[in-house]
Amino acid sequence: MEQQNTAQLFARARYLALFTIFYNIIEGLVSVWAGAADETLSLFGFGVDSFIEVISAVGVWHMLRRISANGGETRDEFERRALRITGAAFYLLTAGLTLTAMISLYQRHQPETTLWGIAVSLGSVSFMWYLIRQKTRVGKQLGSNAILADAACSRACLYLSLVLMVSSAGYELTGIGSLDAIGALLIAWLAFREGHESFEKASGLDCSCSCRCGKS
């Protein structure tokens, strides 16, 4: 019974990873297209973030697929790989958001409209909230740091969605174009912290493996 429950949890985790991949690809395409069309840097950057989010989900999906296909292999190898992929994705997100925000502040850019940003962020908040809850639940039940790190990646996307929502609505109400840039810098800082935490967890798995193998 316990083995069956574990198999069901892994199947659920794979579904969540695939859902994250396909949702973020669609969200990224819509956001990048709308952001470029309306000259909205925050929405364009949000779209790039969606593609980076895919990297984390692909890493987790790959890990889960290999574990299911090769039950005798150690889990830590794939945990470490997925955690490092997630951490690298967070660092890429940090760089992208910072660059986008600095360009926006320097140019004092004024987008044509941010209505697309409001629409996209509303949808993203709903889906990210669902993914965070489900990934956290499955990750805790399986004791998987990689799945929990992927939930953290979705949480960063939720924060960014909220910032996009507030900045987009704020621009429509006030016409202040720098609101999204300031929020993006805050999210960049949070993303950097999450990336650092992912690499720390991966290092912890390295230490754990070394102790079991008798390495110094």
N, C-alpha and C positions, 0 to 999 in steps of 0.2 A: 504493500500500500504506500509506504514511504517513497519507494522507488518510482511508483506511478505518479505521486504528487510532484516529485522532483522533475520528472519528465514533462509534466504539464506546466510547471513553472518555467522550464527552459523554453518550451513552445511559446508560452506567453511572452517571454523576454524577446524571442526572435520576432514575434509579431510586432511588438512595440518598436523594435529597432527598424524593421522594414517600414512601418507606418511613419516613423520619424524621417526616414530617408526620402520616401516619396512625397510626404507633405512638404518638407523643406525644399525639395527641388521645385515643386510647383510654386510655393511661396516665394522662393528666390527669383524665379523667372518673372512672376508678376511684379514683384517689388523693383527689380532692376529695370524692367521695361517701363513701369509707371514712373519710377524715379528719374530715369533718363528723359522721358517725354515731358515731365513737368519741371525738370531741373531742380528736383528735390534731393539734396545730398543725403539727408537723414534716411529717407526711404531707400535710396540707392545703396547706402551703406548697410541698411537693414537687410537688403536682398543678398548682399555679399556675405553677411553674417549667416543667413539661412544656408548658403552653400557650405560654409565652414562647419555648421552644425551637422551636415551630412557626414563629414569625416569621422566625427565621434561615433555616430550611429553605425557607420560601415565597420569601424574597428570593433565595436561590441558585437555586431551581427557576425562578423568573421570569427571572432572568438567563440561565440555560442555554437556556430555551425561546426567548427573543428572539434569542440568538446563532444558534441553529440555524435559525430562520425567516428571519433577515436576515443572511446571511453577510457582506454588505458593510459592515455597521455596525461601528463601533469597539467593542472589547470593554471598554475602560476605563470607559466610562459606566456600564455595568451592574455592573462590578466594584465601582466606588465606591458605587453605590446599595446593593448587597448587603452590603458591608462596613459601611456606616453603619447599615443595618437591624440587622445583627448586633450592632454596638456598642451601639445603643439598647436592644436586647433584653437585653444583659448589664447595662446600667445599671438597667433595670426589674427585673431579677432581683436585683440588689444591694439596691435599695430594698425590694422585697418580702420578701427574706430577713431584712434588718435589722429591719424593722418586726415581722415574725412573731417573731423571736428576742427582741426587747425586750418584747413583750407577754407572751411565755411566761415570761421571767425576772421581770417585774414581778408577774404574777399567781401565780407559783409553781404553774403549771398542772400538774395530774396527769391524763394521759389515761386513759381506761377500759382500753384495751389497745393494744399496739403490734404485735400479730401481723401485721396487715395491712401495716404498714410493713416488716417483715422480708420478707414475701412479695413485695411490690412492688419493693423494692430488689434482691432477688436476680434478678428478671427484668430489671430495668433495667440492672444491671451487665453481664449477659450481652449484651444487645442493644447497649448503648453501646460496649462493647469492640469488637464487630464493626463498628459504624459508624465509630468512630475510625480503625481500621486501614484500612478501605476508602476512606473520604474522604481520609485523608492520602495514601494511595497514588495515587488518581486526581488529587488536587490537585497533587501534585508532578509527575506525568507531564504534566499540562496546564499547569503553571506558573501555577495560579490561586490568588491570595491569598484570594479570596472562598470557595472551597471549603475551603482550609486554615483559614480563620477559622470556617467552619461545623464543621469537625472539632474546633476548639478549643471551640466551643459544646457539642458532644457530650461533650468531655472534662470540661468544667465540670459537666455533668449526671452524668457518671460519678463525679466527686468527691462530688457531692451525694448520689448513690445510696449510696456507701460510708459517708458520714456518717449517712444515714438508717438504713442497716443496723446500724451500730455503736450508734447512739443507741437504736434500737428494741430491739435485743437487750440493750443495757445497762439500759434501763428495766425490761424483763421480768425481768432478773436481780437488779437492785438497788433498783428503785422510785424512783430519782433522776430527777425530771422535768426537770431543767435540762440534762441531757446533750445533748439535741437542739438546744437554743437556742445553746449554746456552739459546737457544730459548725456550725450555720447561719451564725453570725457569721464564722467562718473562711472558709466557702464564699462569703459575700458579698464578702469582701475579695478572694478569688481571681477572682470574677466581675467585680469592678470593674477589676482589672488586665487581664483579657482584653478588656473593653469598650474600655479606653483603647488597647490595642494595635490593635484593629480600626479605630478612628478614625485612628490614626497611619498605618496601611497605606493607608487611603482618602486621607489627605492626601498620602501619597507618590505615589499615582496622579495626584492633582491636579497635583503638581509636575512629574511626568513628562509629562503632557499639555501643560502650559504651555510646557515646553522644546521639545517637538516643534512646537507651534503658533507658536513665536516670541514668546510673551507674556512680559511682565516679571513 
